[in-house]
């Protein structure tokens, strides 16, 4: 009995000894668990370092363009009132920052038709403003320098070999005779089997990495945390028992994995099969000539169209006449639908994250300011929010699309950045309403009064003592709103006519529009599969939001009596 008691008291004794130590000192005193976790994590990252680093750089480049775009639009909007008031010095400062005196020798990142951010010149913009004096330092110049550096860094990371590379596990090949065998595929397998191996390994790697990242919390809790229990433990435990939220998390994680590993997951690449079809060739065995022939991808696509009539259909899990495997079939242009979908997932995720991130930033900032200062500040915020809500988002998007035609911003991701900014700047009132109440609640707490009495600066008080209180609410309502943005983006692309994401950049809504006339034919897959995926992803984001809400707030309707797990999280 005494032995058991001593064993139970040992962890408590170790925790008591570590109460006065920092986390770094506790790790130094017991480095083995941290080193073991770190070594395995480093190995996982090293296996796909090139792909992970390239994706991170693309996100960084996108953020650079987005931030400078918001600044530029805001300054251009402010320049007209200053000119009307005759404030020439202020107008001069604005012009200096915008760089309107750039010459045709200046360079500026715009987008290619493929939707990726690339390097180009600012000559058209400079010439349209008819300024000749060179300006070496400006907002555009800074943007170009950063984007140019990141562009070169991305090319370097893409050249780093990875375990799940298309060249390591290739699925594109050709038969050497009527009965085979296959050549240029992984281990001589059929393209379907080779593609299945690579896709399976991608998701195995993704889920293994996710598991190991979550394991870091257990390592910290068991070996380095001083407290035996924290409220976060209850949140984690409730989330582990929330089946509806877990369903949402798994689907969302698979969607994010699809977007991150899009070039690897597709049977072919978007560049070869969608964007530059007459600059890439495919080899196939011609049964008539009995020889291996070469043909442009564009010509092969023309012979693999799915239009629901007779032989004009390549359905899911089938090959076309050129030996190319199509997991989701082909679309009306003969392009691989699965490649279209995985490439389009990047656009959907990009637009959603940029919009939600911008909305959350504005909503959090205004809610904290109105809760801290109250009075006129809160009144002005309420009026601003009501004014934005009064304007229909669809009408705003139409006006902005017309106003920004020809602007470089409309070419970033073929209009994706512009849509994200519109959703972000017009959607913040909905998040603001969700966090305004909690912000006022935390502003009345005693620790806020104590921070004021000690003379702590207002930004520090908001960041340290108020923002953590509302982050959970932002996460919940942000995840729920993200699904709506994905639906709205797809709907705009479905309508077309200059709205939404413009061709040739893949977008799920445009696939539905292209296949809507074939739903009742044998080419049903063109519109049905993208539609089902949109429903599934949006439902998953809502389920994830429900799960996080019920885990954070045990008094919520969905969390009572485990109803969330059975009933869908309320």
C-alpha positions in Angstrom: 0.0 0.0 0.0 2.8 2.4 0.9 4.6 1.5 -2.4 1.5 2.5 -4.4 1.2 5.8 -2.5 4.8 6.6 -3.1 4.4 5.9 -6.9 1.4 8.2 -7.1 3.1 11.0 -5.2 6.2 10.9 -7.5 4.7 12.9 -10.4 3.4 15.5 -7.9 6.8 15.8 -6.3 8.4 16.3 -9.7 5.9 19.0 -10.6 6.5 20.7 -7.3 10.2 20.8 -8.0 9.6 22.3 -11.5 7.1 25.1 -10.4 9.9 27.7 -10.3 11.5 26.6 -13.6 10.8 28.0 -17.0 9.7 25.7 -19.8 13.2 25.7 -21.3 14.7 24.8 -18.0 12.2 21.9 -17.5 13.1 20.6 -21.0 16.8 20.9 -20.2 16.2 18.9 -17.0 14.4 16.1 -18.9 15.3 16.4 -22.6 14.6 12.9 -23.8 10.8 13.2 -24.5 11.2 16.5 -26.3 14.2 15.3 -28.3 12.3 12.1 -29.3 9.3 14.1 -30.5 11.5 16.7 -32.3 13.5 14.0 -34.1 10.5 12.3 -35.5 8.9 15.6 -36.4 12.1 16.7 -38.2 12.1 13.5 -40.1 8.5 13.9 -41.3 9.2 17.5 -42.4 12.4 16.5 -44.2 10.5 13.8 -46.2 8.4 16.6 -47.8 10.4 19.7 -47.1 10.4 20.9 -50.6 6.6 20.7 -51.0 5.9 22.1 -47.5 8.3 25.0 -47.9 7.0 25.8 -51.4 3.5 25.9 -50.1 4.5 28.2 -47.2 6.3 30.5 -49.6 3.2 30.7 -51.9 1.1 31.7 -48.9 3.6 34.3 -47.9 3.8 35.8 -51.4 0.0 35.8 -51.5 -0.1 37.7 -48.1 2.4 40.2 -49.5 0.3 41.0 -52.5 -2.9 41.1 -50.3 -1.5 43.4 -47.7 -0.1 45.8 -50.3 -3.3 45.6 -52.3 -5.4 46.7 -49.2 -2.9 49.6 -48.6 -3.0 50.7 -52.2 -6.8 50.7 -52.5 -7.1 52.6 -49.2 -4.6 55.2 -50.3 -6.1 55.6 -53.7 -9.5 56.2 -52.0 -8.0 58.8 -49.7 -6.2 60.7 -52.5 -9.3 62.1 -54.2 -10.6 63.9 -51.0 -7.1 65.3 -50.4 -7.0 66.6 -54.0 -10.4 68.2 -53.6 -9.3 69.9 -50.4 -6.2 71.3 -52.1 -3.9 69.4 -49.7 -1.1 69.1 -52.3 1.6 68.1 -49.7 -0.5 65.2 -48.5 -1.3 64.2 -52.1 2.4 64.2 -52.8 3.1 61.9 -49.9 0.4 59.5 -51.1 1.8 59.5 -54.6 5.2 58.7 -53.3 3.9 55.8 -51.3 1.9 54.5 -54.2 4.7 54.9 -56.6 2.6 56.5 -59.4 5.8 57.8 -61.0 7.1 54.4 -61.8 8.5 54.2 -65.3 8.2 51.3 -67.8 11.6 50.1 -66.4 10.0 49.4 -63.0 8.7 45.9 -62.3 5.7 44.8 -60.4 4.2 41.3 -59.6 0.9 40.6 -61.3 -0.7 37.3 -62.1 -0.4 35.0 -65.0 -3.4 33.5 -66.6 -2.7 30.3 -64.6 -3.5 32.3 -61.5 -0.1 32.1 -59.8 1.7 35.2 -58.7 4.5 35.8 -61.1 6.9 38.6 -62.0 6.1 41.2 -64.7 6.4 44.9 -65.4 4.5 47.8 -64.2 4.8 49.6 -67.5 1.1 49.5 -68.4 0.2 51.0 -65.0 2.9 53.6 -65.2 2.0 54.6 -68.8 -1.6 54.8 -67.9 -0.8 57.4 -65.2 1.5 59.3 -67.7 4.3 60.0 -65.4 7.9 59.9 -66.6 10.0 60.7 -63.5 11.5 57.5 -62.1 10.6 56.6 -58.5 12.9 53.9 -57.1 11.1 53.4 -53.7 7.4 52.9 -53.4 4.8 50.5 -52.3 4.9 48.7 -55.7 8.7 48.6 -55.6 8.7 47.1 -52.1 6.1 44.6 -53.2 8.1 43.6 -56.2 11.4 43.2 -54.2 9.7 40.9 -51.7 7.8 38.9 -54.3 10.9 38.6 -56.5 12.9 37.2 -53.6 10.2 34.8 -52.6 9.7 33.7 -56.2 13.3 32.7 -56.5 13.2 30.9 -53.1 10.1 29.0 -54.2 11.9 27.7 -57.3 14.7 26.5 -55.1 12.4 24.7 -52.7 10.5 23.1 -55.6 13.8 21.6 -56.9 14.4 19.8 -53.6 13.5 16.1 -54.0 10.7 14.8 -51.9 9.4 11.3 -51.1 6.0 11.7 -52.6 7.2 13.4 -55.8 5.4 12.7 -59.1 8.8 11.6 -60.5 9.4 9.2 -57.7 5.9 7.5 -58.0 4.9 8.3 -61.6 1.5 7.2 -62.9 1.7 8.5 -66.5 3.0 6.0 -69.0 2.0 4.0 -72.0 1.6 0.4 -73.2 4.3 -1.1 -75.3 1.9 -3.5 -76.9 -1.8 -4.5 -77.1 -1.5 -6.5 -73.9 1.1 -4.4 -72.3 3.3 -4.1 -70.3 3.2 -0.5 -69.1 6.3 1.6 -69.4 7.3 4.8 -67.4 4.9 4.0 -64.5 5.8 3.1 -61.0 7.1 -0.5 -60.9 5.4 -1.0 -64.2 1.9 -0.9 -62.6 -1.1 0.3 -64.5 -1.7 4.1 -64.2 -4.7 3.6 -61.9 -2.7 1.5 -59.5 0.3 3.8 -59.6 -1.9 6.8 -58.9 -3.7 5.0 -56.1 -0.3 4.2 -54.4 0.8 7.9 -54.6 -2.5 9.3 -53.4 -2.7 6.8 -50.5 0.8 7.6 -49.4 0.0 11.3 -49.4 -2.9 10.9 -47.0 -1.0 8.4 -44.9 1.8 11.0 -44.6 -0.7 13.8 -43.8 -2.5 11.9 -41.1 0.7 10.6 -39.6 2.1 14.2 -39.4 -1.2 15.4 -37.9 -1.1 12.7 -35.3 2.5 13.5 -34.3 1.7 17.3 -34.1 -1.2 16.5 -31.7 1.2 14.2 -29.7 3.2 17.3 -28.8 0.4 18.4 -26.5 0.5 15.0 -24.7 4.3 15.2 -24.4 4.0 18.7 -22.9 1.2 17.7 -20.5 2.9 14.5 -19.2 6.5 15.7 -18.9 6.7 19.5 -18.8 3.5 21.1 -17.6 3.6 22.1 -13.9 -0.2 21.9 -13.3 -1.9 18.6 -13.0 -5.0 20.0 -14.7 -6.0 23.0 -16.7 -9.4 24.0 -18.3 -7.8 23.2 -21.7 -7.8 19.5 -20.7 -11.6 19.5 -20.4 -11.9 21.2 -23.8 -9.7 18.6 -25.4 -11.6 15.7 -23.7 -15.0 17.1 -24.9 -13.7 17.5 -28.4 -12.4 13.9 -28.4 -15.9 12.7 -27.6 -17.7 14.9 -30.1 -18.3 12.6 -33.1 -19.9 15.3 -35.2 -17.0 17.7 -34.7 -14.5 14.9 -35.4 -16.3 14.1 -38.7 -15.9 17.8 -39.6 -12.3 17.9 -38.6 -11.4 14.8 -40.7 -13.1 16.1 -43.8 -11.6 19.6 -43.4 -8.2 18.1 -42.9 -8.6 16.0 -46.1 -9.7 19.1 -48.0 -6.6 21.1 -46.8 -4.4 18.1 -47.6 -5.9 18.1 -51.1 -5.1 21.8 -51.5 -1.5 21.5 -50.1 -0.6 18.4 -52.2 -2.6 19.3 -55.3 0.3 18.9 -57.7 1.1 15.5 -56.3 -2.4 14.2 -56.0 -3.6 14.8 -59.5 -3.1 12.1 -62.2 -1.6 14.9 -64.2 -0.8 18.5 -63.5 -3.0 21.5 -64.0 -0.3 23.1 -66.2 -0.1 20.2 -68.6 -3.8 19.2 -68.7 -5.6 22.6 -68.3 -3.4 25.6 -68.9 -0.7 24.7 -71.5 -2.3 21.7 -73.4 -0.5 22.4 -76.6 2.9 22.7 -75.0 2.9 19.2 -73.5 2.7 15.8 -75.2 1.4 12.4 -74.1 2.6 9.0 -75.4 0.2 6.2 -76.1 0.0 2.9 -77.9 -1.9 3.2 -81.2 -3.7 -0.1 -81.9 -4.1 0.7 -85.6 -0.4 1.4 -86.3 0.8 -1.0 -83.6 3.4 1.6 -82.5 3.8 4.1 -79.6 2.7 7.5 -80.8 3.0 11.1 -79.4 0.2 13.6 -79.5 -0.4 17.0 -77.9 -2.4 16.9 -74.7 -4.9 19.4 -76.3 -5.5 16.9 -79.1 -5.9 14.0 -76.6 -8.4 16.1 -74.6 -10.4 16.8 -77.7 -10.8 13.1 -78.1 -11.7 12.5 -74.5 -14.6 14.9 -74.0 -17.6 14.0 -71.9 -20.8 15.3 -73.4 -23.2 12.6 -72.6 -23.8 11.4 -76.2 -22.9 8.0 -77.5 -19.1 7.4 -77.1 -18.5 11.0 -76.0 -18.0 10.1 -72.3 -15.1 9.2 -70.0 -16.7 8.4 -66.7 -15.1 8.0 -63.2 -12.5 5.3 -62.7 -11.9 4.8 -66.4 -9.2 5.3 -69.1 -9.5 7.3 -72.2 -8.3 6.2 -75.7 -4.8 7.5 -74.9 -4.2 5.3 -71.9 -4.7 8.2 -69.4 -6.5 7.2 -66.1 -9.2 9.6 -64.8 -10.4 9.0 -61.2 -13.4 11.4 -61.6 -13.7 11.1 -65.4 -13.2 14.1 -67.8 -15.2 17.3 -68.3 -16.8 18.8 -71.4 -13.3 19.9 -72.7 -11.7 16.5 -72.1 -9.7 17.7 -69.1 -9.1 15.5 -66.2 -11.8 16.3 -63.6 -9.8 15.2 -60.6 -6.9 17.4 -61.5 -9.4 20.2 -62.0 -10.9 19.6 -58.6 -7.6 19.4 -56.6 -6.3 22.5 -58.3 -9.6 24.3 -57.6 -9.4 23.3 -53.9 -6.4 25.7 -53.6 -8.5 28.6 -54.9 -11.4 27.8 -52.6 -9.1 27.5 -49.6 -7.2 30.7 -50.6 -10.3 32.8 -51.0 -11.8 31.5 -47.8 -8.8 31.9 -45.6 -8.0 35.4 -46.9 -11.6 36.6 -46.4 -12.0 35.1 -43.0 -8.6 36.3 -41.8 -9.4 39.8 -42.9 -12.9 39.8 -41.4 -11.6 38.3 -38.1 -8.9 41.0 -37.9 -11.3 43.9 -38.5 -14.0 42.3 -36.2 -11.5 41.7 -33.3 -10.0 45.1 -33.6 -13.3 47.0 -33.6 -14.9 44.8 -30.9 -11.9 45.3 -28.5 -11.9 49.1 -29.2 -15.6 49.5 -28.7 -15.6 47.3 -25.5 -12.6 49.2 -24.0 -13.6 52.8 -24.8 -17.4 52.3 -25.1 -19.4 55.5 -25.7 -18.9 57.2 -29.0 -16.4 54.6 -30.2 -18.9 51.9 -29.8 -21.7 54.0 -31.4 -19.5 54.7 -34.4 -18.6 51.0 -34.7 -22.3 50.0 -34.6 -23.2 52.6 -37.3 -20.3 51.4 -39.5 -21.4 47.7 -39.1 -25.0 48.5 -39.8 -24.0 50.5 -42.9 -21.9 47.7 -44.3 -24.6 45.1 -43.6 -27.2 47.3 -45.4 -25.2 46.9 -48.7 -25.8 43.5 -50.4 -22.5 41.6 -50.9 -23.5 40.5 -54.4 -24.1 44.2 -55.4 -20.8 45.2 -53.9 -19.0 42.4 -55.8 -20.5 43.5 -59.1 -19.6 47.1 -58.6 -16.0 46.2 -57.5 -15.6 43.8 -60.5 -16.6 46.6 -62.9 -14.5 49.3 -61.1 -11.4 47.1 -61.0 -11.5 45.8 -64.6 -7.9 46.0 -66.0 -6.5 46.7 -62.5 -3.6 44.4 -61.5 -5.5 43.2 -58.5 -8.2 41.6 -60.7 -5.5 39.3 -62.1 -4.3 37.9 -58.9 -5.5 34.3 -58.9 -7.8 35.3 -61.8 -9.9 37.5 -59.6 -9.6 35.4 -56.5 -7.8 38.0 -54.4 -10.4 40.6 -55.4 -13.2 38.3 -54.3 -11.4 37.5 -51.0 -11.0 41.2 -50.2 -14.6 42.0 -51.0 -15.8 39.1 -48.7 -13.4 40.1 -46.0 -14.2 43.8 -46.0 -18.0 43.3 -46.3 -18.3 40.3 -44.0 -16.6 41.5 -40.8 -19.9 42.8 -39.2 -21.2 39.3 -38.8 -18.1 38.2 -36.9 -18.1 41.5 -35.0 -21.6 40.9 -33.8 -20.6 37.4 -32.5 -17.6 38.7 -30.5 -19.0 42.1 -29.4 -20.8 40.6 -26.4 -17.8 38.6 -25.1 -15.6 41.6 -25.6 -17.8 43.8 -23.4 -18.0 41.0 -20.9 -14.2 40.7 -20.5 -13.8 44.4 -20.4 -15.7 44.5 -17.2 -13.5 42.0 -15.4 -11.3 43.1 -12.5 -8.0 42.3 -14.2 -8.8 44.8 -16.9 -9.3 47.5 -14.2 -6.1 46.4 -12.5 -4.2 46.7 -15.8 -5.6 50.2 -16.2 -4.6 51.2 -12.7 -1.0 50.0 -13.2 -0.8 52.2 -16.3 -0.4 49.3 -18.8 -0.7 50.5 -22.4 -4.0 50.0 -24.1 -2.7 47.8 -27.0 -0.9 45.6 -24.5 -4.0 45.2 -22.3 -6.1 44.3 -25.3 -3.6 41.8 -26.7 -2.8 40.1 -23.4 -6.0 40.2 -21.4 -8.9 40.7 -23.8 -8.0 39.0 -27.1 -7.4 35.5 -25.7 -10.9 35.6 -24.3 -12.6 36.1 -27.7 -10.3 34.0 -29.9 -12.4 30.9 -29.3 -15.5 32.7 -30.5 -13.6 33.9 -33.6 -12.5 30.4 -34.3 -16.0 29.0 -34.0 -17.9 31.5 -36.1 -15.0 31.9 -38.5 -15.0 28.2 -39.4 -18.8 28.3 -39.9 -18.5 31.4 -42.1 -15.7 29.9 -44.2 -18.1 27.3 -45.6 -20.5 30.1 -46.7 -17.6 31.9 -48.5 -16.7 28.7 -50.4 -20.4 28.4 -51.5 -20.6 32.0 -52.5 -17.3 31.8 -54.5 -18.6 28.7 -56.3 -21.9 30.4 -57.0 -20.2 33.4 -58.5 -18.0 31.2 -60.8 -21.2 29.3 -61.7 -22.8 32.6 -62.9 -19.7 33.6 -64.9 -19.9 36.8 -67.0 -16.8 38.3 -65.3 -17.9 37.3 -61.8 -16.0 34.7 -59.7 -12.8 33.0 -60.7 -12.1 33.5 -64.4 -10.9 30.8 -66.8 -8.6 29.0 -67.1 -8.0 28.9 -63.3 -9.9 25.9 -62.0 -12.9 26.6 -59.7 -15.5 24.1 -58.5 -18.5 26.3 -59.4 -17.4 26.6 -63.0 -17.3 22.8 -63.3 -20.9 22.6 -62.1 -21.9 25.3 -64.7 -20.2 23.3 -67.4 -21.9 20.0 -66.6 -25.3 21.2 -65.6 -26.8 20.2 -68.9 -25.5 16.7 -68.6 -26.7 15.7 -65.1 -29.4 13.4 -66.5 -27.0 11.8 -69.1 -24.1 9.4 -68.7 -21.8 12.4 -68.2 -23.6 13.1 -64.8 -20.2 13.2 -63.0 -19.1 16.6 -64.4 -21.6 18.6 -62.2 -22.5 16.0 -59.6 -19.1 15.3 -58.2 -18.1 19.0 -57.7 -21.6 19.6 -56.2 -21.2 16.8 -53.7 -17.8 17.9 -52.7 -18.9 21.5 -52.1 -21.8 20.2 -49.9 -19.4 17.8 -48.0 -16.7 20.5 -47.4 -19.2 23.2 -46.3 -21.0 20.7 -44.0 -17.6 19.7 -42.5 -16.7 23.3 -41.7 -20.0 23.8 -40.0 -19.6 20.5 -38.1 -16.1 21.5 -37.0 -17.4 24.9 -35.8 -20.1 23.1 -33.8 -17.6 20.8 -32.3 -15.3 23.6 -31.2 -18.2 25.6 -29.8 -19.5 22.7 -27.7 -16.0 21.9 -26.5 -15.3 25.4 -25.4 -18.8 26.0 -23.9 -20.0 23.0 -22.0 -23.3 24.9 -21.4 -24.1 25.0 -25.1 -27.2 23.2 -26.4 -25.2 20.7 -28.5 -22.9 19.7 -25.6 -25.7 18.8 -23.1 -25.8 15.1 -22.4 -23.5 14.2 -25.3 -26.2 15.3 -27.8 -23.6 16.8 -30.0 -22.0 13.5 -30.8 -25.3 12.0 -31.7 -27.3 14.8 -33.0 -24.8 16.8 -35.0 -23.5 19.3 -32.5 -26.6 21.3 -32.2 
